[in-house]
Amino acid sequence: MEVSAERQRLLAQIREQAEAEYRSGTSGVLRTGLKVYGVRVPHLREIARGWYRAHKKIAPEDLMPLVEALWDGDSQEERALAMELLRCYHRWIPDLSWDHFDRWRRQVDNWGLTDPLGTKILAPWLLADPERRLDRLWELIADEDVWSRRLALVATAPINRGHTGFTVPDLTLQLVDRV
């Protein structure tokens, strides 16, 4: 797969789904330095699912360069689409390295990226090995960047829902006390 060409195809789909009125409304609630096309999340999810259906057998080492290329794009929607693609291949999330999260978190500047990164990507990663990974939340909560601190907190929300039989309410309250 030629990553640059594939990114351009996905970006064309993003542009096709852009809504000027939605973009205008979004700008009032989502402050970001990124370009915003004005694509609704359900449309981004459909783009990701369509790509997944066409590439079900792709290997992680072939998918991740596309995810990274989208994340490095200059728009909110490209980064959101990168996360939606990862969600389609959720079985690979536990295999991500901390380096991915560390880099990604330093490139978020709004709740619209922080919250899904925390709840849909970081939380499953933490749950895959909580004994060794939950300590990463302390690193996030101690950071000066407000989005890193928010990431730590929102990542605990799906964990505390208890769907896996594992919860961390005491840790969550300690993190809240820290901020």
Disulfide bonds with the S-S distance in Angstrom:
none
